[in-house]
Amino acid sequence: MKIRAAGLLDLSRIEELHRSADSNLKEAPVPAARLWTLLSSTLSAFLPLAQETLIYVAEEGGKVAGFIQASGTPVGLDLRSAKVMQVLNLQVVDSRESEEIAAALIEHLSNQALQRGAHRLFVRLPDRDSLLPVFRVRGFRQYATEQILFAEHVRRGITPAPEGARPLKRGDTRGLYQLYRKVTPQHVSQLEAPTYRDWRALHGEWTGRLGAGGSNKEDVVVDRVELVGWVRADRSSGAQPHTLSFLALPEPPLPDELADLGLKLLGESETPVWSSLRHYDSQMIDALRGRGFSVLLTQLLLVKELALRVPVQEKGLVPSFG
C-alpha cells in the first residue's frame, strides 16, 4: 500500500468514496454517522479555499483505497503556518484491511502536519464510531464532548429579548474571546485557544461556533457592561437546516432568552434547525430541548499532540540578606 498526496486525477474517486459513505448514512442509524457526512454530500462542500488543506490517498494495486483530509487556518498570508489542524474526513473502502488503511493514513497525516509546523491535530467522532479505536491507538485522547441538537419543527417561546441585546460590532472580538474563556473549562481552552491570537486565527472555524460572517448570518450579543451572551443565526438557503450557535454565561434566564432570540432571528421559516453545544453548556442544551430540539448524536472531541513542547523555565529567585 502506498500513501501519497492526492492529485487532480484522484478527485473523482475521492468523491465517490465520500458519496458512498453518505449513502450508507441514509441506511444506517444516525448516531453511527459522522457529522461531516451528515452535513455535506459533495466534495466541494469540504474543500475550504481560504485555509491550508491536506489530502492524502492510500493506493493499493493502482486503485484508491481511502483518503484523509485535514485543514488549518494559517497565520497571516503564509499557508504553511497553521499551528493546529482539524481532521475533516477519513474514508476507506470496506474490506478486511480497513483499519490498517485508516491507521496508515492517520500516521502519514500526523507526520506531514508536524513537518509543516503544526503541533496539534483535532478530530470529532461520534461516540460509537467504528474508527474511534484506530484514532485512540494512534495517540488521540478525548478532551471534551459535544452534542448535536436537531429540531424538525421548533417551538418558539415567548421570552422577551434579553436586556442589553444588540448587533455584533467589529470591536466586540476581544469581548467574545473573554466570554469564551469564561464559559469554557480551562483544560479545553488551553488546547483550543490559549491566547487571543490563537482564538483569532482559529476563530472557532472548526469548533462550529464563530465562523466567518455572511449575508445569511446574523450575530447578536448581550452587552451588560461586559459581553455575557452571543447568538448567531445562520439561515440556510438550500436543503440543509438552519444553524444556531451560542455562547452564554450560565445565568438564568439568559439561556432561555438567547434560545428564543435565535429562533426569532431565523424568522417564520419551517426549515429544520440544528445546533452544536458542548457538554458544559448544559443550561443552553436544556433551553433548546424545551423548544423542540432533541440530541441527534453525541461526538467525542479528540486531540493529538504532534510534538512535545517544553516550557521555558523561569529563573529561580536568589535570597538576599542584609
C-alpha positions in Angstrom: 0.0 0.0 0.0 1.3 3.5 -0.9 0.3 6.7 0.8 0.7 9.9 -1.3 -0.7 13.4 -1.8 -3.9 13.5 -3.7 -3.8 14.8 -7.3 -6.5 16.1 -9.6 -6.9 12.6 -11.1 -7.9 11.3 -7.7 -10.7 13.7 -7.1 -13.4 11.6 -8.8 -12.5 8.5 -6.7 -12.4 10.6 -3.5 -15.8 12.0 -4.2 -17.1 8.5 -5.0 -15.8 7.3 -1.6 -17.4 10.3 0.1 -20.8 9.8 -1.6 -20.7 6.1 -0.8 -20.4 7.0 2.9 -23.2 9.4 2.5 -25.4 6.7 1.0 -24.5 4.4 3.9 -25.6 7.2 6.3 -29.1 7.2 4.8 -29.5 3.5 5.5 -27.7 3.3 8.9 -28.8 4.7 12.3 -27.9 8.4 12.5 -25.7 8.0 15.7 -23.4 5.8 13.7 -22.7 8.6 11.1 -20.0 11.2 11.1 -21.3 14.8 11.4 -19.3 16.0 8.4 -21.0 13.3 6.2 -24.4 14.3 7.6 -24.0 18.0 6.7 -22.2 17.7 3.4 -22.8 15.5 0.4 -20.3 16.6 -2.2 -16.5 17.1 -2.3 -16.8 20.8 -2.9 -18.6 21.2 0.5 -15.4 20.3 2.4 -12.6 22.0 0.4 -12.1 25.3 2.1 -10.3 27.7 -0.2 -9.0 30.1 2.5 -7.3 27.5 4.6 -4.4 25.1 4.3 -5.9 21.8 3.2 -4.0 18.5 3.1 -5.5 15.5 1.3 -3.7 12.1 1.1 -4.8 8.9 -0.5 -4.0 5.3 0.1 -3.3 3.5 -3.1 -3.3 -0.3 -3.4 -3.0 -2.2 -6.6 -3.2 1.1 -8.6 -6.6 1.9 -7.0 -7.5 4.5 -4.3 -8.4 2.5 -1.2 -9.1 5.5 1.1 -8.3 9.2 1.8 -7.8 11.5 4.7 -8.3 15.3 4.7 -7.4 18.0 7.2 -7.4 21.7 7.2 -6.0 24.5 9.3 -6.3 28.3 9.4 -3.0 29.9 8.5 -1.4 32.8 10.5 -1.1 35.8 8.2 -0.6 35.1 4.5 1.7 32.0 4.9 -0.4 29.0 4.0 2.1 26.7 5.7 1.8 28.4 9.1 -1.2 26.7 10.5 -0.3 25.6 14.1 -3.3 23.3 14.7 -5.2 21.3 12.1 -8.6 19.5 12.1 -9.2 16.1 10.6 -12.3 16.7 8.4 -12.6 13.4 6.5 -11.4 9.9 6.7 -12.9 7.4 4.3 -11.7 3.9 3.4 -13.0 1.1 1.3 -15.0 -1.6 3.2 -12.6 -4.5 3.4 -10.7 -6.6 5.9 -7.8 -4.1 5.7 -10.0 -1.1 6.5 -8.4 -0.5 9.9 -4.9 -0.9 8.6 -5.6 1.6 5.8 -7.1 4.1 8.2 -4.2 3.8 10.6 -1.7 4.3 7.8 -3.5 7.4 6.6 -3.7 8.9 10.2 0.0 8.2 10.7 1.0 9.8 7.4 -1.1 12.9 8.0 0.4 13.3 11.5 3.9 13.2 10.1 3.1 15.6 7.3 1.4 18.1 9.6 4.3 18.0 12.0 6.8 18.7 9.2 4.6 21.8 8.3 4.9 23.2 11.8 1.6 22.1 13.3 1.7 21.0 16.9 -1.8 19.6 17.4 -4.4 17.5 15.4 -8.0 17.6 16.3 -10.9 15.3 15.3 -14.6 14.9 16.0 -16.0 11.4 16.1 -19.5 10.1 17.2 -19.2 8.2 20.4 -19.8 4.8 18.7 -17.8 5.4 15.6 -16.0 2.3 14.3 -12.9 4.4 13.7 -12.6 5.6 17.3 -10.2 2.8 18.4 -8.0 3.5 15.4 -7.6 7.1 16.4 -7.0 6.2 20.1 -4.3 3.8 19.2 -2.6 6.5 17.1 -2.3 8.8 20.1 -5.6 10.8 20.1 -7.2 11.5 23.5 -10.6 12.9 24.4 -10.8 16.3 25.9 -14.5 17.3 25.6 -17.9 16.0 24.5 -20.2 17.7 22.0 -24.0 17.2 21.5 -25.7 17.9 18.2 -29.2 19.1 18.8 -31.8 19.0 16.0 -35.4 20.1 15.6 -37.6 19.2 12.6 -40.2 21.7 13.9 -39.2 24.2 16.6 -41.4 25.5 19.4 -40.9 29.3 19.6 -41.2 30.7 23.1 -42.4 34.0 24.4 -39.4 35.0 26.4 -38.6 38.7 25.7 -35.3 39.7 24.2 -32.5 39.8 26.8 -31.6 43.2 28.3 -28.6 44.6 26.5 -29.1 42.7 23.2 -27.6 44.5 20.2 -26.0 43.6 16.8 -22.4 42.4 16.9 -19.8 45.1 16.2 -16.3 44.8 14.8 -14.8 45.8 18.1 -16.5 43.0 20.1 -14.0 40.3 19.2 -11.9 40.7 22.4 -15.1 40.7 24.5 -16.2 37.5 22.7 -12.9 35.9 23.5 -13.2 36.8 27.2 -16.7 35.3 27.1 -15.4 32.1 25.5 -12.7 31.8 28.3 -15.4 32.3 31.0 -17.8 29.6 29.7 -15.0 27.1 28.6 -13.2 24.9 31.1 -9.5 25.8 31.3 -8.3 22.4 30.1 -10.3 22.9 27.0 -9.5 26.5 26.3 -5.8 25.8 26.8 -5.9 23.3 24.0 -8.2 25.2 21.6 -7.3 28.8 22.1 -4.9 29.7 25.0 -4.4 33.2 23.7 -6.4 35.8 21.9 -4.2 35.5 18.8 -4.8 31.7 18.7 -8.6 32.3 19.0 -8.5 34.9 16.2 -6.5 32.5 14.0 -8.9 29.7 14.5 -11.9 32.0 15.1 -13.9 28.9 16.0 -13.9 27.6 12.4 -13.7 24.0 13.5 -15.5 24.3 16.8 -18.7 25.2 14.9 -19.1 28.5 16.9 -17.6 31.6 15.3 -17.2 31.1 11.6 -16.9 33.9 9.1 -19.9 36.2 8.6 -22.1 36.4 5.5 -25.3 37.7 4.1 -27.3 34.9 5.6 -25.7 35.2 9.0 -26.9 37.5 11.8 -25.0 37.9 15.1 -26.4 39.4 18.3 -24.5 39.9 21.6 -25.8 40.6 25.0 -23.9 43.6 26.4 -24.2 44.3 30.2 -21.0 46.3 30.7 -19.3 43.1 29.5 -20.5 40.6 27.0 -22.5 37.8 28.7 -24.1 36.2 25.7 -23.8 35.7 21.9 -26.1 34.1 19.3 -25.6 33.5 15.6 -28.4 32.6 13.3 -27.2 31.1 10.0 -30.2 30.9 7.6 -29.9 28.2 5.1 -30.8 28.9 1.5 -30.7 25.3 0.4 -31.6 21.9 1.5 -29.5 22.0 4.7 -31.0 23.0 8.0 -30.6 26.4 9.6 -27.8 26.7 12.2 -27.9 28.3 15.6 -24.7 29.0 17.6 -24.4 30.2 21.2 -22.1 31.4 23.9 -23.8 32.2 27.2 -23.0 32.6 30.8 -25.0 30.0 32.8 -27.2 32.7 34.5 -30.9 32.0 34.2 -32.9 33.2 32.4 -30.2 34.2 29.8 -30.0 30.7 28.1 -33.8 30.8 27.5 -33.7 34.4 26.3 -30.9 33.6 23.8 -32.7 30.5 22.6 -35.8 32.4 21.8 -33.8 35.3 20.3 -32.0 32.9 18.0 -35.3 31.4 16.7 -36.7 34.9 16.1 -33.6 35.7 14.0 -34.5 32.7 11.8 -37.9 34.2 11.1 -41.0 32.1 10.4 -39.2 29.5 8.2 -40.3 25.9 8.6 -36.8 24.6 7.7 -35.3 22.3 10.4 -32.7 23.7 12.8 -29.6 22.3 14.4 -27.0 23.5 16.9 -23.8 22.2 18.3 -23.2 22.6 22.0 -20.5 21.3 24.4 -21.3 19.1 27.5 -20.6 22.1 29.8 -23.3 24.2 28.0 -25.9 22.2 29.9 -28.3 25.1 30.6 -28.2 26.1 26.9 -28.9 22.5 26.0 -31.9 22.4 28.3 -33.2 25.6 26.8 -33.2 24.1 23.3 -34.7 20.9 24.5 -37.6 22.9 25.8 -38.2 24.3 22.3 -38.5 21.0 20.4 -34.8 20.1 20.0 -33.5 16.6 20.6 -30.0 15.1 20.7 -29.2 13.9 17.2 -25.8 12.4 18.2 -23.0 12.8 20.7 -19.5 13.4 19.5 -16.2 13.0 21.2 -13.6 15.7 20.6 -10.1 14.2 20.4 -6.7 15.8 20.2 -3.2 14.5 19.4 0.0 16.3 20.4 2.3 16.1 17.5 5.4 17.5 19.3 6.4 17.7 22.9 6.8 21.3 23.8 9.0 22.0 26.8 8.0 25.3 28.6 10.7 27.8 29.3 11.7 27.6 32.9 11.7 30.8 35.0 14.9 31.7 36.8 14.7 31.0 40.5 14.9 33.8 42.9 18.1 34.1 44.9 17.5 35.0 48.5 19.2 38.3 49.5 20.2 39.2 53.1 21.3 42.4 54.8 
